[in-house]
Amino acid sequence: MSPRPIRASDLVTYVYCRRAWWYRLQGYASSNTSHMQAGEVFHAAHGWRVFRARLLQMLGWGVLLVALLALVALAVFYWLG
C-alpha cells in the first residue's frame, strides 16, 4: 500500500488541532460540513477563474505575436517595393 499524499488541508487541520486531524484520518465526519462545502465551491470557482485568466493571457500573447509578424511583413513589403 502506497503512502497517502500530504495535502495542504491536512497541514492546516494538523496545525489547527492535532486531534481534529487524527479524527479526520480515522474517517470521522466533521461537524463543520457547511463551511467545508462552501470552501470547496470557492476553490473550484477560483480554479476556473485562474484557468480562464491563463487562457486569456496565452490568447493575448498569441495576438501580440500575430501583430508583430504582421508588422514585420508590412515592413519587409514596404522596403522591397
Backbone as a chain_set.jsonl record, in Angstrom:
{"seq": "MSPRPIRASDLVTYVYCRRAWWYRLQGYASSNTSHMQAGEVFHAAHGWRVFRARLLQMLGWGVLLVALLALVALAVFYWLG", "coords": {"N": [[0.84, -1.183, 0.0], [0.655, 2.147, -0.948], [1.914, 5.21, 0.471], [-0.295, 7.746, 1.71], [-0.832, 10.863, 0.069], [0.32, 14.016, 1.362], [-1.728, 16.657, 2.008], [-2.512, 20.17, 1.622], [-4.711, 20.873, 3.148], [-4.612, 18.929, 5.108], [-2.331, 19.699, 6.524], [-3.152, 22.215, 7.47], [-5.31, 21.46, 9.066], [-3.95, 19.886, 10.955], [-2.224, 21.785, 12.127], [-4.117, 23.485, 13.21], [-5.573, 21.783, 14.94], [-4.46, 18.938, 16.38], [-5.928, 16.747, 17.196], [-8.3, 16.947, 15.729], [-7.248, 16.49, 13.209], [-6.398, 13.833, 13.498], [-8.882, 12.577, 13.95], [-10.019, 13.013, 11.468], [-8.34, 11.464, 9.842], [-9.095, 8.979, 10.783], [-11.553, 8.728, 9.712], [-13.807, 9.934, 10.735], [-16.646, 12.028, 10.531], [-16.713, 15.543, 9.958], [-18.051, 18.177, 11.962], [-18.37, 20.536, 10.782], [-19.393, 20.793, 8.194], [-20.826, 22.479, 6.443], [-19.282, 24.818, 6.144], [-17.013, 23.643, 5.062], [-17.985, 22.666, 2.631], [-18.676, 25.071, 1.417], [-16.127, 26.142, 1.16], [-15.015, 24.322, -0.66], [-16.583, 24.856, -2.929], [-15.846, 27.516, -3.354], [-13.078, 27.192, -3.916], [-13.181, 25.634, -6.232], [-14.447, 27.407, -8.01], [-12.533, 29.424, -8.012], [-10.39, 28.073, -9.137], [-11.324, 27.72, -11.777], [-11.432, 30.433, -12.528], [-8.719, 31.096, -12.492], [-7.806, 29.36, -14.497], [-9.191, 30.432, -16.744], [-8.042, 32.984, -16.781], [-5.355, 32.406, -17.357], [-5.699, 31.241, -19.858], [-6.707, 33.422, -21.314], [-4.469, 35.047, -21.109], [-2.59, 33.594, -22.614], [-3.88, 33.751, -25.071], [-3.728, 36.502, -25.479], [-0.914, 36.822, -25.729], [-0.607, 35.372, -28.078], [-2.074, 36.953, -29.916], [-0.52, 39.263, -29.817], [1.876, 38.258, -30.902], [1.023, 37.626, -33.518], [0.385, 40.207, -34.388], [2.924, 41.406, -34.295], [4.274, 39.855, -36.214], [2.776, 40.558, -38.472], [3.428, 43.261, -38.608], [6.19, 43.109, -39.144], [6.047, 41.806, -41.636], [4.717, 43.789, -43.134], [6.674, 45.786, -43.019], [8.769, 44.548, -44.415], [7.595, 44.223, -46.972], [7.245, 46.922, -47.581], [9.893, 47.908, -47.752], [10.922, 46.3, -49.756], [9.489, 46.963, -51.914]], "CA": [[0.0, 0.0, 0.0], [1.471, 3.353, -1.038], [1.527, 6.207, 1.473], [-1.256, 8.764, 1.292], [-0.161, 12.157, -0.092], [0.02, 15.04, 2.364], [-2.395, 17.779, 1.362], [-2.48, 21.423, 2.383], [-5.789, 20.843, 4.15], [-4.128, 18.106, 6.222], [-1.417, 20.523, 7.317], [-3.946, 23.241, 8.155], [-6.061, 20.787, 10.127], [-2.997, 19.477, 11.983], [-1.764, 22.974, 12.851], [-5.255, 23.988, 13.977], [-5.887, 20.865, 16.036], [-3.964, 17.595, 16.072], [-6.999, 15.773, 17.431], [-9.193, 17.022, 14.564], [-6.529, 15.827, 12.116], [-6.45, 12.404, 13.754], [-10.26, 12.135, 13.689], [-10.218, 13.012, 10.015], [-7.648, 10.274, 9.327], [-9.847, 7.793, 11.188], [-12.781, 8.677, 8.93], [-14.934, 10.575, 11.406], [-17.174, 13.189, 9.8], [-16.568, 16.83, 10.626], [-19.307, 18.858, 12.255], [-18.276, 21.822, 10.097], [-19.518, 20.443, 6.78], [-21.312, 23.591, 5.612], [-18.138, 25.665, 5.82], [-16.126, 22.888, 4.188], [-18.591, 22.657, 1.299], [-18.527, 26.424, 0.875], [-14.719, 26.263, 0.768], [-14.812, 23.545, -1.884], [-17.203, 25.612, -4.022], [-14.989, 28.678, -3.605], [-11.834, 26.765, -4.558], [-13.489, 25.208, -7.6], [-14.679, 28.628, -8.794], [-11.246, 30.105, -8.15], [-9.605, 27.313, -10.113], [-11.796, 28.076, -13.129], [-11.009, 31.811, -12.829], [-7.285, 31.037, -12.804], [-7.707, 28.725, -15.811], [-9.616, 31.405, -17.752], [-7.052, 34.059, -16.832], [-4.178, 31.905, -18.086], [-6.107, 31.072, -21.25], [-6.741, 34.76, -21.905], [-3.09, 35.517, -21.201], [-1.989, 32.94, -23.779], [-4.523, 34.343, -26.234], [-3.13, 37.83, -25.631], [0.436, 36.657, -26.284], [-0.774, 34.947, -29.471], [-2.479, 38.132, -30.7], [0.668, 40.123, -29.908], [2.792, 37.631, -31.85], [0.467, 37.816, -34.86], [0.532, 41.62, -34.719], [4.342, 41.665, -34.588], [4.581, 39.237, -37.508], [2.156, 41.391, -39.497], [4.244, 44.473, -38.695], [7.425, 42.737, -39.843], [5.688, 41.557, -43.039], [4.463, 45.087, -43.763], [7.955, 46.476, -43.168], [9.505, 43.879, -45.49], [6.949, 44.58, -48.223], [7.485, 48.35, -47.818], [11.262, 48.126, -48.179], [11.199, 45.577, -51.003], [8.779, 47.6, -53.019]], "C": [[0.882, 1.243, 0.0], [1.001, 4.375, -0.003], [0.581, 7.254, 0.871], [-0.527, 10.096, 1.144], [-0.595, 13.146, 0.999], [-0.544, 16.246, 1.628], [-2.315, 19.006, 2.248], [-3.557, 21.428, 3.462], [-5.403, 19.977, 5.346], [-3.216, 18.926, 7.135], [-2.178, 21.569, 8.12], [-4.708, 22.621, 9.319], [-5.133, 20.395, 11.265], [-2.532, 20.67, 12.813], [-2.888, 23.524, 13.726], [-5.513, 23.101, 15.19], [-5.437, 19.458, 15.653], [-5.056, 16.545, 16.235], [-7.979, 15.764, 16.25], [-8.553, 16.315, 13.363], [-6.61, 14.309, 12.271], [-7.851, 11.853, 13.485], [-10.523, 12.052, 12.19], [-9.541, 11.802, 9.379], [-8.414, 8.993, 9.645], [-11.183, 7.679, 10.46], [-13.992, 9.276, 9.613], [-15.361, 11.814, 10.622], [-16.999, 14.458, 10.635], [-17.944, 17.425, 10.892], [-19.395, 20.196, 11.524], [-18.462, 21.636, 8.588], [-19.99, 21.597, 5.911], [-20.173, 24.517, 5.209], [-17.177, 24.946, 4.871], [-16.682, 22.84, 2.765], [-18.478, 24.02, 0.64], [-17.091, 26.653, 0.417], [-14.424, 25.501, -0.512], [-15.396, 24.268, -3.088], [-16.334, 26.815, -4.379], [-13.721, 28.275, -4.347], [-12.066, 26.292, -5.987], [-13.704, 26.42, -8.499], [-13.368, 29.374, -9.023], [-10.361, 29.393, -9.166], [-10.024, 27.626, -11.539], [-11.397, 29.495, -13.501], [-9.527, 31.853, -13.195], [-7.076, 30.432, -14.189], [-8.078, 29.722, -16.919], [-8.595, 32.534, -17.895], [-5.812, 33.617, -17.605], [-4.486, 31.697, -19.562], [-6.143, 32.416, -21.964], [-5.34, 35.344, -22.051], [-2.391, 34.899, -22.407], [-2.582, 33.493, -25.072], [-3.945, 35.726, -26.514], [-1.731, 37.761, -26.218], [0.362, 36.228, -27.747], [-1.152, 36.109, -30.369], [-1.291, 39.073, -30.861], [1.669, 39.559, -30.911], [2.317, 37.824, -33.286], [0.63, 39.264, -35.294], [1.982, 41.956, -35.058], [4.752, 41.05, -35.922], [3.982, 40.041, -38.653], [2.955, 42.674, -39.684], [5.551, 44.207, -39.434], [7.138, 42.503, -41.32], [5.426, 42.862, -43.771], [5.77, 45.852, -43.988], [8.758, 45.865, -44.305], [8.907, 44.252, -46.833], [7.191, 46.058, -48.58], [8.895, 48.575, -48.355], [11.597, 47.407, -49.491], [10.423, 46.152, -52.185], [7.422, 47.077, -53.091]], "O": [[1.761, 1.38, 0.851], [-0.176, 4.401, 0.356], [0.66, 7.589, -0.311], [0.305, 10.438, 1.984], [-1.726, 13.106, 1.484], [0.097, 16.788, 0.727], [-2.084, 18.912, 3.454], [-3.335, 21.931, 4.563], [-5.815, 20.255, 6.472], [-3.317, 18.854, 8.36], [-1.894, 21.789, 9.297], [-4.751, 23.178, 10.416], [-5.494, 20.554, 12.431], [-2.451, 20.591, 14.038], [-2.646, 23.974, 14.847], [-5.654, 23.585, 16.314], [-5.969, 18.86, 14.717], [-5.098, 15.565, 15.49], [-8.432, 14.702, 15.823], [-9.233, 15.629, 12.6], [-6.859, 13.589, 11.304], [-8.0, 10.796, 12.872], [-11.175, 11.122, 11.714], [-10.102, 11.181, 8.476], [-8.385, 8.037, 8.87], [-11.869, 6.662, 10.57], [-15.107, 9.136, 9.111], [-14.52, 12.555, 10.112], [-17.124, 14.435, 11.86], [-18.886, 17.197, 10.133], [-20.394, 20.906, 11.644], [-17.757, 22.262, 7.797], [-19.592, 21.689, 4.749], [-20.104, 24.954, 4.06], [-16.597, 25.568, 3.981], [-15.927, 22.962, 1.801], [-18.214, 24.116, -0.559], [-16.865, 27.295, -0.609], [-13.668, 25.976, -1.359], [-14.78, 24.295, -4.154], [-16.11, 27.101, -5.555], [-13.327, 28.942, -5.304], [-11.23, 26.527, -6.859], [-13.202, 26.458, -9.622], [-13.129, 29.895, -10.113], [-9.669, 30.033, -9.957], [-9.175, 27.78, -12.416], [-11.058, 29.755, -14.655], [-9.133, 32.572, -14.114], [-6.264, 30.931, -14.969], [-7.362, 29.841, -17.913], [-8.318, 32.985, -19.006], [-5.281, 34.376, -18.417], [-3.639, 31.945, -20.419], [-5.664, 32.536, -23.092], [-5.06, 36.058, -23.015], [-1.684, 35.59, -23.14], [-1.866, 33.682, -26.055], [-3.702, 36.075, -27.669], [-1.388, 38.545, -27.103], [1.17, 36.666, -28.565], [-0.613, 36.244, -31.468], [-1.084, 39.623, -31.943], [2.25, 40.314, -31.691], [3.111, 38.146, -34.169], [0.976, 39.528, -36.446], [2.243, 42.705, -36.0], [5.503, 41.664, -36.68], [4.615, 40.191, -39.698], [3.137, 43.126, -40.814], [5.966, 45.013, -40.267], [7.902, 42.953, -42.174], [5.863, 43.03, -44.909], [5.95, 46.489, -45.026], [9.369, 46.595, -45.085], [9.652, 44.573, -47.759], [7.324, 46.396, -49.757], [9.084, 49.339, -49.301], [12.458, 47.858, -50.246], [10.71, 45.827, -53.337], [6.649, 47.484, -53.959]]}, "num_chains": 1, "name": "protein.A"}
